[in-house]
Every structure is written in structure tokens, then in C-alpha cells.
Amino acid sequence: MLLKVSEVLNVGASPEDVWRVLRDTPRLAALLPGVESVTPLDEPGVEAYQAKASDKIGPFKVALNMEIRMTETRDPSFLKASLKGGDSIGLNRLTGWLQITLSPASSATQMKFEADIEILGKLATLGAVPIRRRTTEKFAEFARNIQAQFAPAARADLSTESAIDVRADSTTDERGGLRAQSTKDRP
């Protein structure tokens, strides 16, 4: 099953401040729902990470070990990474790429997240609808988490942070709450 994701999030901070959060591996990992750990791989000249993540999708509890490799970065506006991984018993696998583009917007930064991920194995048998729904829920949670980084109390901590990658999309509704907007496609 091929999952295409395109998400856009307006973050109330400068592109440089958002970039610092995205490039700070421990800080970013804490913002990503389901991510249990992220460890840099010891490969000279390569920016790569081993990540462990888990979630429940439909009747399945999935725990994945993933390898994420930065394939392109342009400070402070663009990063692209390849990813691959699977569970420990080989029933579920994924492979693909993701990219994030930051651009200035009026008093904010627009963060555009795009990904193509091929999901194979038992998880793929659920079909596109429940996987898309769960992806939308997880993205909305990430959007709330990253927005909270730029709340007035959190802004004071920004100058001390630094290093990694990731994704994004949401807007605010008429009451000021976050509302995820996504385009997810094709099984």
C-alpha cells in the first residue's frame, strides 16, 4: 500500500526558530507521537538515525525499528530523508521518503511536510482508510506539540536548542484551536 502525505502547518515563529527545533534530535523526538527513541548512527560523513516507534492501528499494535537517513538539507528551509524499517518479527515493513520545507508567512512560518511511504505486510491488510485516519490523528498531535514549543513560556528556551528532521500541517479554526488539514492518497 502506498501512502502519500502532504501536510501544511503555520507555526507562530521565525523559520530559523522552527529550523532549530527540527534539527534538535532529542527535542524533536519528544514532539513526535509514538516515537520511543532516536539514536544517531555512527557512520562517518552520513547523518542517519535509528528510531523506535509504536502505535495501535485498528486491531494491530505495531512496534517498528526504523532507519532515517538525511539525503538533503538546506539550512534553514529544507530537509529530505529516506526511511526504511520494520517490526522485529518481519510482519510489517515500510520504506519511503519524507521532506519538510519551511517558508516565511506573515508573522509565522509555513511548514510543508510531504512523504511517500510504502507499507507492506500485515499492517497493509487494514487498507488505506484506517491508516490515513491514524496518520491524520498523529499529525494533529504533532502540530499541537510543535505549536506549544512557541507558546510565550517556551520561547525563552528556544535560544538554547539545536539538531534533526521531521514533518507538519495544521491551521487554527475560528476558536483558535488547531485543525489538521491533510491530503493523503492512494492505497
Secondary structure, DSSP 8 states (H G I E B T S, - for coil): -EEEEEEEEEESS-HHHHHHHHT-HHHHHHHSTTEEEEEE---TT--EEEEEEEEEETTEEEEEEEEEEEEEEETTTEEEEEEEEE-TTSSEEEEEEEEEEEEEETTEEEEEEEEEEEEEEGGGGG-HHHHHHHHHHHHHHHHHHHHHTTSHHHHTTGGG---------BEE-TTS-EE--EEEE--
